[in-house]
Amino acid sequence: MRACIGLAAAAISLAMAPTAQATVFWYAGTLSGANESPANASPGKGTARVQYDDVARTLHVWVNFEDLLGTTTASHVHVRAGNPVPVNGGVATQTPSFTGFPLGVHEGSYDHVFDLTLPGSWNGSFLGPNGGTPAGAEAAFAAALASGRAYLNVHSTFAPGGEIRANLSAVPEPASWAMMIGGFALAGAALRRRRLAVRFA
């Protein structure tokens, strides 16, 4: 019994422990009109997830959205100069929109990997103040992600400034989530067996 609980605890600890040489960072957020500044009453909803790899120097973006009042006109990641969260920020990534993002629709999904070494992956107005190079823009962008100053916006005809927004926060990588959930399941099973053993003893 103790071995089972110990195994579960070890799995949870391993999943939650920071990696010393992490090169892949995950951020995610829930898309809603309430997250916009100012907030709006859009019933639109969805999720946004990004994976930043500081060795491959890539940004993988996933977006799913539905129920927009307007049709999509653009989407990209903005960076605030500071907090609090409701403050708006300038566009950091590709303009006028992510390449291949579904435009003119009320719902859709998106999955694309950006090469951050290319100037075209960045908004020129973000590139310039950050050394004028992709490397400088990447460093500033990574710092914004890590400090919770980045958000993904989906713009539409209903709200040109942004109909739904996801404030991007750090989350464990999917493998860690799976390990953590497995650890909780093992711990739960061990506790159930212990309760049964006590009850019938």
C-alpha positions in Angstrom: 0.0 0.0 0.0 2.7 2.4 1.0 4.7 1.6 -2.1 1.7 2.4 -4.3 1.2 5.8 -2.5 4.9 6.4 -2.8 4.9 5.7 -6.5 1.9 8.1 -7.0 3.7 10.8 -5.0 6.9 10.4 -7.0 5.0 10.7 -10.3 3.3 13.9 -9.1 6.6 15.4 -7.8 8.3 14.5 -11.0 5.6 16.1 -13.1 5.6 19.3 -11.0 9.3 19.7 -10.7 10.9 22.4 -12.9 13.3 21.0 -15.5 16.8 22.4 -15.2 17.4 22.8 -18.9 13.9 23.4 -20.3 13.8 24.6 -23.8 10.1 24.2 -24.6 7.6 26.4 -22.8 3.8 26.1 -23.0 1.3 28.9 -22.6 -2.5 28.8 -22.9 -5.6 30.8 -22.3 -9.4 30.8 -22.7 -10.7 33.1 -25.5 -13.6 35.3 -24.5 -15.1 38.8 -25.0 -14.8 39.4 -21.2 -11.0 39.3 -21.5 -11.0 42.2 -24.0 -10.3 45.7 -22.9 -12.9 47.1 -22.8 -14.8 43.9 -22.3 -17.6 43.1 -24.7 -20.7 40.9 -24.7 -19.7 38.5 -27.4 -20.8 34.9 -27.0 -17.6 33.9 -28.8 -15.4 31.4 -27.0 -12.4 29.2 -27.6 -8.9 28.3 -26.5 -5.4 29.4 -27.5 -2.2 27.5 -26.9 1.3 28.3 -27.8 4.6 26.4 -27.6 7.8 28.4 -27.5 11.0 26.4 -28.3 14.1 28.5 -27.5 16.5 26.1 -29.1 14.6 25.5 -32.4 13.5 29.1 -32.1 9.9 28.4 -33.1 6.5 29.3 -32.0 3.7 26.8 -32.5 0.3 28.3 -32.3 -3.0 26.5 -31.9 -6.4 28.3 -31.8 -10.0 27.0 -31.7 -12.9 29.4 -31.7 -16.7 29.5 -32.3 -19.9 31.6 -31.9 -18.3 34.9 -32.9 -20.8 37.7 -33.6 -18.7 39.1 -36.4 -16.5 37.3 -39.0 -12.8 37.1 -38.4 -10.5 39.8 -39.8 -7.2 39.0 -38.1 -5.5 37.2 -35.3 -2.1 37.6 -33.6 -0.3 37.8 -30.3 -0.1 41.2 -28.6 2.4 42.2 -25.9 1.6 44.7 -23.1 4.3 47.0 -21.8 3.3 46.0 -18.3 0.4 44.8 -16.2 -2.4 44.9 -15.1 -3.9 42.3 -17.4 -6.8 44.5 -18.9 -4.2 46.9 -20.4 -3.9 46.7 -24.2 -0.6 46.1 -26.0 0.8 46.3 -29.5 1.0 43.4 -32.0 4.2 41.4 -31.7 3.7 38.7 -34.2 3.0 38.6 -37.9 0.7 41.3 -39.4 -1.9 41.9 -40.8 -2.7 38.4 -39.4 -1.2 35.0 -38.7 -0.5 33.3 -42.1 -3.2 30.9 -43.0 -5.5 32.0 -40.1 -9.2 31.4 -41.1 -10.7 34.8 -42.1 -14.2 35.7 -42.8 -15.7 33.0 -40.5 -17.6 32.8 -37.2 -15.8 29.7 -36.1 -12.6 27.7 -37.0 -9.3 26.3 -35.9 -5.7 27.1 -36.5 -2.4 25.2 -36.2 0.9 26.7 -37.4 4.6 26.8 -36.6 6.4 30.1 -37.0 10.2 30.3 -37.5 11.2 33.1 -35.1 14.5 33.7 -37.0 12.6 35.2 -39.9 11.8 38.9 -39.9 8.4 38.1 -41.5 7.3 36.3 -38.3 7.3 39.6 -36.5 5.4 42.9 -36.7 7.8 45.6 -37.9 6.7 47.9 -35.1 7.7 45.3 -32.6 11.0 44.3 -34.4 12.3 47.9 -34.5 12.3 48.9 -30.8 13.8 45.5 -29.9 17.1 45.9 -31.7 15.7 45.6 -35.2 16.5 41.9 -35.4 14.5 38.7 -35.0 16.8 37.7 -32.1 16.0 40.9 -30.3 12.3 40.5 -30.9 12.4 36.9 -29.8 14.1 37.8 -26.5 11.5 40.5 -25.8 8.6 38.2 -26.7 9.9 35.3 -24.6 10.2 37.7 -21.6 6.6 38.9 -22.2 5.3 35.4 -22.3 7.2 34.4 -19.1 5.9 37.5 -17.3 2.3 37.1 -18.3 2.2 40.1 -20.6 1.2 38.4 -23.8 -2.3 37.7 -25.1 -3.7 36.2 -28.3 -6.5 38.3 -29.9 -9.1 37.3 -32.5 -10.3 40.4 -34.3 -13.7 40.5 -36.2 -16.1 42.8 -38.0 -18.1 43.0 -34.8 -15.1 44.2 -32.8 -12.2 45.3 -35.0 -10.0 45.9 -31.9 -10.6 42.3 -30.8 -13.8 40.2 -30.2 -12.2 37.5 -28.1 -8.9 37.4 -26.2 -6.9 34.8 -24.3 -4.4 36.0 -21.8 -1.5 33.6 -22.1 -0.3 31.9 -18.9 2.4 29.3 -18.4 1.1 25.7 -18.2 2.8 22.3 -17.7 3.7 20.6 -21.0 1.2 17.9 -22.0 3.5 15.0 -21.0 3.7 16.4 -17.5 -0.1 16.8 -17.3 -0.5 13.2 -18.2 2.0 12.1 -15.6 0.4 14.2 -12.9 -3.1 12.9 -13.7 -1.7 9.4 -13.7 -0.2 10.1 -10.3 -3.5 11.4 -8.9 -5.3 8.3 -10.2 -2.7 6.0 -8.5 -3.0 7.9 -5.2 -6.8 7.8 -5.4 -6.8 4.0 -6.1 -4.5 3.4 -3.2 -6.6 5.4 -0.8 -9.8 3.6 -1.9 -8.1 0.2 -1.3 -6.9 1.4 2.1 -10.4 2.4 3.1 -11.8 -0.9 2.0 -9.1 -2.8 3.9 -9.9 -0.8 7.0 -13.7 -1.3 6.6 -13.5 -5.1 6.3 -10.7 -5.6 8.8 
